[in-house]
Amino acid sequence: MRSPFYQHPSRMPWRATPFSAGLILISALVALLSDTGANRAFVTPLVMAPNVEFFMAEPWRLLTPALLHFSWPHWIFNALWMFAVGRLIEWRSAGVWVAVVLVSAAAGNLAQLVFGGTIWFGGLSGVVYGVLGYTALWDRLRSDVYAVPSVYLGLCLGFLAVGFTGLDRMLGMNLANFAHLGGLLGGLVVAIVHVGFERITRKKLWT
């Protein structure tokens, strides 16, 4: 893995993180073409599959809800997090970035389907929680830290708590709380597996 990037994210060249750039741009394009969810004909093939038969026939539905955003502030919020934190992971390892994004997206989408009871949700928020969970746990277990401020995860955990208390609906929001929680757990799992793999690899090098 490449050494951590400790400067401001704006100083990181975009060519060094093409996957992050691509994800941000594709999600923006989907928001534009779907009219932030108003164009149901465009959105319907991308929402979560309601049952196993759908998954077998259209497996992309496990991931594509992450590309949907139902307002531009929602997209901007997620894009900024991916810019500030997600790119730090890709800077070090594109493979790890792909693992975090795919696992957190799938875990978040499945959690929202199973426990939230709906297929009509979307956004990169679950991936954002996965990215924050991965970096937070990595920083606790490793010396080569990402140095992501702990307040970032604290803010998102507070946001998660607001959602589960029902205050989000009182404030006129409808948060995909289980997608956030599932994404967070997905990111933590990737961190645990990655740290374990690194330890095993290091032991083999020294034996």
ZIURFEN-V539214 format. One record per backbone hydrogen bond with DSSP energy under -1.0 kcal/mol. NH is the residue of the N-H (numbers start at 1). CO is the residue of the C=O. If there is no record, write none. Layout:
# ZIURFEN-V539214
nh=NH co=CO
nh=NH co=CO
This chain:
# ZIURFEN-V539214
nh=2 co=92
nh=11 co=8
nh=12 co=9
nh=16 co=13
nh=17 co=14
nh=21 co=17
nh=22 co=18
nh=23 co=19
nh=24 co=20
nh=25 co=21
nh=26 co=22
nh=27 co=23
nh=28 co=24
nh=29 co=25
nh=30 co=26
nh=31 co=27
nh=32 co=28
nh=33 co=29
nh=34 co=30
nh=36 co=31
nh=38 co=35
nh=39 co=34
nh=40 co=38
nh=43 co=39
nh=44 co=40
nh=46 co=43
nh=48 co=119
nh=55 co=51
nh=56 co=52
nh=57 co=53
nh=58 co=54
nh=61 co=58
nh=62 co=59
nh=63 co=60
nh=64 co=60
nh=66 co=63
nh=67 co=64
nh=68 co=65
nh=75 co=71
nh=76 co=72
nh=77 co=73
nh=78 co=74
nh=79 co=75
nh=80 co=76
nh=81 co=77
nh=82 co=78
nh=83 co=79
nh=84 co=80
nh=85 co=81
nh=86 co=81
nh=87 co=82
nh=90 co=86
nh=91 co=87
nh=92 co=88
nh=93 co=89
nh=97 co=93
nh=98 co=94
nh=99 co=95
nh=100 co=96
nh=101 co=97
nh=102 co=98
nh=103 co=99
nh=104 co=100
nh=105 co=101
nh=106 co=102
nh=107 co=103
nh=108 co=104
nh=109 co=105
nh=110 co=106
nh=111 co=107
nh=112 co=108
nh=113 co=109
nh=114 co=110
nh=115 co=111
nh=121 co=119
nh=123 co=65
nh=128 co=124
nh=129 co=125
nh=130 co=126
nh=131 co=127
nh=132 co=128
nh=133 co=129
nh=134 co=130
nh=135 co=131
nh=136 co=132
nh=137 co=133
nh=138 co=134
nh=139 co=135
nh=140 co=136
nh=141 co=137
nh=142 co=138
nh=145 co=143
nh=152 co=149
nh=154 co=150
nh=155 co=151
nh=156 co=152
nh=157 co=153
nh=158 co=154
nh=159 co=155
nh=160 co=156
nh=161 co=157
nh=162 co=158
nh=163 co=159
nh=164 co=160
nh=165 co=161
nh=167 co=162
nh=170 co=166
nh=171 co=167
nh=172 co=169
nh=173 co=168
nh=177 co=175
nh=180 co=176
nh=181 co=177
nh=182 co=178
nh=183 co=179
nh=184 co=180
nh=185 co=181
nh=186 co=182
nh=187 co=183
nh=188 co=184
nh=189 co=185
nh=190 co=186
nh=191 co=187
nh=192 co=188
nh=193 co=189
nh=194 co=190
nh=195 co=191
nh=196 co=192
nh=197 co=193
nh=198 co=194
nh=199 co=195
nh=200 co=196
nh=201 co=197
nh=202 co=198
nh=203 co=199
nh=204 co=200
nh=205 co=201
nh=206 co=202
